[in-house]
Amino acid sequence: KVIFPRSSATENTCTTLTARSGNCVALYQCRNLIEQRNLGVLRRSLCGFEGKAPKVCCPLLEDEEFTTDTPVAVKGYKSNESDILNHTSTTSTEFNTNRSTNAGSSNETQDGRRLSSPFPNDCGKTHVTFRRIVGGQESVIGAWPWMAVIYYVRRRGISAECGGVLVTNKHVVTAAHCIVSSRRGTTMRPSQLRVRLGDHNIDTTDDGADPIDISVQNIIKFDSFDLRTFQNDIAILVLKETVTFTEHITPICIPFDVFREDDLSQ
């Protein structure tokens, strides 16, 4: 069950994690939280969305400090864009994920039974060795092979509106607010969506990437999603075609069975 913090009862006022008064504003407007560089604090400070960009409960006092979770480097949001929040542990500057994580292997339950994971055995791999993205640096082609772009299909054309992650050869996980009508809250039709995998720069066709576009067969929205508070903001897109994994198209790992109770943020 995925739970997101509730918004304040009033439109703009809110209470911070340290029980002080704050304003619910777009993340890019809150220098205090950005400078904290703490992903856990940012997540728990969420108070809503401005379009597709998150809003946070920003302290009225700029000297307010938070002391929880692992520090992260944060890229700020622009006012009208749904940029990705890039974060990284400050204890490591370089890594190579050229290995299998085996997160999808079978696991043993408390009573000794073996459960088979529905997720791929080979996941979370990138064939690129690189430094972590900090401060707006462009990533290397294929660095994030599980990333998906979600396009809205309209009469006037298609437009990139949301992101997601590939978790199997048929499923993409995204946010529920990406697949509902902004006013009525009804789920969009599968024919209104298209998923792109393996792309690098969606604004160019000469960047060296070889993306594929796949239609959506079914949309599964979490039943308890609340459009007003953005609680339980998760949905699954079932693709019409089975994806062939490549160096630029690979699923991300999802915690399964015994890992569900572990703190994976460290």
For each residue, the residues with C-beta under 8 A, 3 or more apart:
1: 224 232
2: 222 232 233 234
3: 231 232
4: 46 229 230 231 232 233
5: 44 45 46 47
6: 229 231
7: 14 24 47 48 228 229 230
8: 11 12 13 14 15 24 47 57
9:
10: 13 14
11: 8 24
12: 8 23 24 25
13: 8 10 21 22 23 24
14: 7 8 10 21 22 23 24 47 57
15: 8 19 20 21 22 57
16: 19 20 21 22 45 57 58 59 64
17: 41 44 45 57 66 68
18: 59 64 66
19: 15 16
20: 15 16 59 60 61 64
21: 13 14 15 16 59 60
22: 13 14 15 16 57 58 59 60
23: 12 13 14 57 58 60
24: 7 8 11 12 13 14 47 48 55 56 57 58
25: 12 29 30 55 56 58
26: 29 30 50 53 54 55 56 77 79
27: 30 33 34 42 53 54 55 56 76 77 85
28: 34 53 76 77 78 79
29: 25 26 58
30: 25 26 27 33 34 56 58
31: 34 35 62
32: 35 36 58 59 62 64
33: 27 30 36 41 42 45 56 58 59
34: 27 28 30 31 37 74 76
35: 31 32
36: 32 33 41 42 65 66
37: 34 71 72 73 74 90
38: 41 42 66 68 69 70 71 72
39: 42 43 69 70 72 74 85 87 265
40: 43 44 68 69 70 265
41: 17 33 36 38 44 45 66 68 69
42: 27 33 36 38 39 45 46 56 74 85
43: 39 40 46
44: 5 17 40 41
45: 5 16 17 33 41 42 56 57 58
46: 4 5 42 43 54 55 56 57 230
47: 5 7 8 14 24 55 56 57
48: 7 24 54 55 229 230
49: 52 53 54 55 177 230
50: 26 53 54 55 79
51: 80 82
52: 49 82 161 162 177 178
53: 26 27 28 49 50 77 78 79 80 81 82 83
54: 26 27 46 48 49 50 77 85
55: 24 25 26 27 46 47 48 49 50
56: 24 25 26 27 30 33 42 45 46 47
57: 8 14 15 16 17 22 23 24 45 46 47
58: 16 22 23 24 25 29 30 32 33 45
59: 16 18 20 21 22 32 33 62 64
60: 20 21 22 23
61: 20 64
62: 31 32 59
63:
64: 16 18 20 32 59 61
65: 36
66: 17 18 36 38 41
67:
68: 17 38 40 41
69: 38 39 40 41 265
70: 38 39 40 89 90 265 266
71: 37 38 89 90
72: 37 38 39 87 88 89 90
73: 37 86 87 88 90 132 134 135
74: 34 37 39 42 85 86 87
75: 83 84 85 86 133 134 135 136
76: 27 28 34 83
77: 26 27 28 53 54 81 82 83 85
78: 28 53 81 83
79: 26 28 50 53
80: 51 53
81: 53 77 78
82: 51 52 53 77 161 162 163
83: 53 75 76 77 78
84: 75 163
85: 27 39 42 54 74 75 77
86: 73 74 75 132 133 134
87: 39 72 73 74
88: 72 73 92 132 133 134
89: 70 71 72 92
90: 37 70 71 72 73
91:
92: 88 89 95 132
93: 131 132
94: 129 130 131 132
95: 92 129 132
96: 99 129
97: 124 125 126
98: 125 126 127 129
99: 96 125
100: 121 122 123 125
101: 123 124 125 253
102: 105 121
103: 117 119 123 124 253 254 255 256 259
104: 117 118 119 120 121 122 123 253 256
105: 102 117 121
106: 114 115 116 117
107: 114 115 117 256 257 258 259
108: 112 113 114 115 258
109: 112 113 114 115 257 258
110:
111:
112: 108 109
113: 108 109
114: 106 107 108 109
115: 106 107 108 109 256 257
116: 106
117: 103 104 105 106 107 121 256 257
118: 104 168 256
119: 103 104 123 167 168 251 253 254 256
120: 104 123 168 169 245 251
121: 100 102 104 105 117
122: 100 104 125 245 250
123: 100 101 103 104 119 120 146 250 251 252 253 254
124: 97 101 103 146 250 251 252 253
125: 97 98 99 100 101 122 145 250
126: 97 98 142 143 144 145 250
127: 98 142 145 247
128: 140 141 142 143
129: 94 95 96 98
130: 94 139 140 143
131: 93 94 134
132: 73 86 88 92 93 94 95
133: 75 86 88 137 139
134: 73 75 86 88 131 137
135: 73 75
136: 75
137: 133 134
138:
139: 130 133 143 144 200
140: 128 130 143
141: 128 200 207 208 209 248
142: 126 127 128 145 200 209 247 248
143: 126 128 130 139 140
144: 126 139 147
145: 125 126 127 142 198 246 247 248 249 250
146: 123 124 165 166 167 250 251 252
147: 144 163 164 165 166
148: 163 164 165 166 172 174 195 196 197
149: 160 162 163 164 195 196 197 199 202
150: 160 161 162 163 164 172 174 178 179 193 194 195 196 237
151: 158 159 160 161 193 194 195 196 213
152: 158 159 161 192 193
153: 158 191 192 193 194
154: 157 158 159 192
155:
156:
157: 154
158: 151 152 153 154 194
159: 151 152 154
160: 149 150 151 196 202
161: 52 82 150 151 152 178
162: 52 82 149 150 174 175 178 179
163: 82 84 147 148 149 150 174
164: 147 148 149 150 172 173 174 175 178 195 237
165: 146 147 148 172 173 174 251 252
166: 146 147 148 171 172 197 243 249 250 251 252
167: 119 146 171 172 173 251 252 254
168: 118 119 120 171 251
169: 120 242 243 244 245 251
170: 238 239 242 243
171: 166 167 168 236 237 238 239
172: 148 150 164 165 166 167 195 236 237 239
173: 164 165 167 234 235 236 237 254
174: 148 150 162 163 164 165 178 179 234 235 236 237
175: 162 164 178 179 233 234 235
176: 179 180 221 222 225 232 233 234 235
177: 49 52 180 225 227 230 233
178: 52 150 161 162 164 174 175 235
179: 150 162 174 175 176 187 188 193 219 221 235 237
180: 176 177 184 185 186 187 188 221 225 227
181: 184 185 186 188
182:
183:
184: 180 181
185: 180 181 227
186: 180 181
187: 179 180 219 221
188: 179 180 181 192 193 219
189: 192 219
190: 193 215 216 217 218 219
191: 153 215 216
192: 152 153 154 188 189
193: 150 151 152 153 179 188 190 215 216 219 237
194: 150 151 153 158 213 214 215 216
195: 148 149 150 151 164 172 213 214 215 216 237 239
196: 148 149 150 151 160 199 202 211 212 213 214
197: 148 149 166 211 212 214 243 249
198: 145 209 210 211 212 246 248 249
199: 149 196 202 209 211
200: 139 141 142 207 208 209 211
201: 204 207 209
202: 149 160 196 199
203:
204: 201 207
205:
206:
207: 141 200 201 204
208: 141 200
209: 141 142 198 199 200 201 248
210: 198 248
211: 196 197 198 199 200 248
212: 196 197 198 243 249
213: 151 194 195 196
214: 194 195 196 197 239 240 241 243
215: 190 191 193 194 195 239 240 241
216: 190 191 193 194 195 219 237 238 239 240
217: 190 238 239 240
218: 190 237 238
219: 179 187 188 189 190 193 216 235 236 237 238
220: 235 236 237 238
221: 176 179 180 187 225 235
222: 2 176 225 232 233 234 235
223:
224: 1 231 232
225: 176 177 180 221 222 231 232 233 234 235
226: 229 230 231 232
227: 177 180 185 230
228: 7
229: 4 6 7 48 226
230: 4 7 46 48 49 177 226 227 233
231: 3 4 6 224 225 226
232: 1 2 3 4 176 222 224 225 226
233: 2 4 175 176 177 222 225 230
234: 2 173 174 175 176 222 225
235: 173 174 175 176 178 179 219 220 221 222 225
236: 171 172 173 174 219 220
237: 150 164 171 172 173 174 179 193 195 216 218 219 220
238: 170 171 216 217 218 219 220
239: 170 171 172 195 214 215 216 217 242 243
240: 214 215 216 217
241: 214 215
242: 169 170 239
243: 166 169 170 197 212 214 239 249
244: 169 249
245: 120 122 169 249 250 251
246: 145 198 249 250
247: 127 142 145 250
248: 141 142 145 198 209 210 211
249: 145 166 197 198 212 243 244 245 246
250: 122 123 124 125 126 145 146 166 245 246 247
251: 119 120 123 124 146 165 166 167 168 169 245
252: 123 124 146 165 166 167
253: 101 103 104 119 123 124
254: 103 119 123 167 173
255: 103 259 260 262 264
256: 103 104 107 115 117 118 119 259 260
257: 107 109 115 117 260
258: 107 108 109 261 262
259: 103 107 255 256 262 264
260: 255 256 257
261: 258
262: 255 258 259
263: 266
264: 255 259
265: 39 40 69 70
266: 70 263
